[in-house]
Amino acid sequence: MTRSLTIAFMTSLLSALFSPYLRSEGDILKKDVESMRSISLNGGEQLFFVCGSCHSLNEMGKRYKLGPNLYGILGRPAASRENYDFSEELKRSDIVWTRESLIAWIVSTETMVPGTFMLYENFLNAQEVSSLVNYIIEKVE
């Protein structure tokens, strides 16, 4: 089911991006996540579905997608993974990944580290961000 959802999401995203009626990237992601609220997964897992397009959470997913693998991220300094092209701004930051720093990153990446970005626009409320981070922590420890 997960592979089918990934294919459906990517197909939807690509068709929206190449539509003659282009919408903003935030509208596309928001629409896709809103449509996924009906999927019977726990809240954090459901919310991570969009994140999973760019990030993996398991040790077996050592290869990078568009974004770095998040396995083992807790307690690590930001931009410390090998073989991934992090922004210079993130490399110079003094961030260590904790529950609180993950929440801050998801809420506003560019505010936390000006000059860096993540292809994501936050549209989650505080409870959803907390649920998402709890799910990530559960999977990467």
CORGILIN-V136507 format. One record per residue. N is the residue number from 1. RES is the residue in one small letter. PHI is phi in whole degrees, -180 to 180 (999 if undefined). Layout:
n={N & N}
res={RES & RES}
phi={PHI & PHI}
This chain:
n={1 & 2 & 3 & 4 & 5 & 6 & 7 & 8 & 9 & 10 & 11 & 12 & 13 & 14 & 15 & 16 & 17 & 18 & 19 & 20 & 21 & 22 & 23 & 24 & 25 & 26 & 27 & 28 & 29 & 30 & 31 & 32 & 33 & 34 & 35 & 36 & 37 & 38 & 39 & 40 & 41 & 42 & 43 & 44 & 45 & 46 & 47 & 48 & 49 & 50 & 51 & 52 & 53 & 54 & 55 & 56 & 57 & 58 & 59 & 60 & 61 & 62 & 63 & 64 & 65 & 66 & 67 & 68 & 69 & 70 & 71 & 72 & 73 & 74 & 75 & 76 & 77 & 78 & 79 & 80 & 81 & 82 & 83 & 84 & 85 & 86 & 87 & 88 & 89 & 90 & 91 & 92 & 93 & 94 & 95 & 96 & 97 & 98 & 99 & 100 & 101 & 102 & 103 & 104 & 105 & 106 & 107 & 108 & 109 & 110 & 111 & 112 & 113 & 114 & 115 & 116 & 117 & 118 & 119 & 120 & 121 & 122 & 123 & 124 & 125 & 126 & 127 & 128 & 129 & 130 & 131 & 132 & 133 & 134 & 135 & 136 & 137 & 138 & 139 & 140 & 141}
res={m & t & r & s & l & t & i & a & f & m & t & s & l & l & s & a & l & f & s & p & y & l & r & s & e & g & d & i & l & k & k & d & v & e & s & m & r & s & i & s & l & n & g & g & e & q & l & f & f & v & c & g & s & c & h & s & l & n & e & m & g & k & r & y & k & l & g & p & n & l & y & g & i & l & g & r & p & a & a & s & r & e & n & y & d & f & s & e & e & l & k & r & s & d & i & v & w & t & r & e & s & l & i & a & w & i & v & s & t & e & t & m & v & p & g & t & f & m & l & y & e & n & f & l & n & a & q & e & v & s & s & l & v & n & y & i & i & e & k & v & e}
phi={999 & -62 & -63 & -63 & -67 & -63 & -63 & -63 & -62 & -64 & -62 & -63 & -63 & -64 & -66 & -69 & -65 & -100 & -70 & -68 & -109 & -61 & -116 & -71 & -57 & -62 & -63 & -64 & -65 & -62 & -61 & -66 & -70 & -61 & -69 & -86 & -62 & -84 & -72 & -86 & -124 & -68 & -54 & -65 & -65 & -63 & -69 & -70 & -52 & -68 & -62 & -65 & -67 & -114 & -124 & -112 & -119 & -113 & -60 & -69 & -90 & -63 & -66 & -84 & -95 & -63 & -112 & -71 & -67 & -94 & -59 & 73 & -72 & -61 & 84 & -89 & -67 & -60 & 62 & -100 & -70 & -80 & 60 & -135 & -90 & -78 & -67 & -61 & -62 & -69 & -62 & -83 & -70 & -106 & -74 & -117 & -75 & -129 & -56 & -66 & -71 & -64 & -61 & -61 & -64 & -67 & -65 & -161 & -55 & -72 & -76 & -67 & -136 & -57 & 96 & -118 & -156 & -132 & -70 & -166 & -120 & -70 & -131 & -90 & -85 & -59 & -66 & -67 & -62 & -62 & -63 & -63 & -66 & -60 & -64 & -59 & -62 & -59 & -82 & -100 & -84}
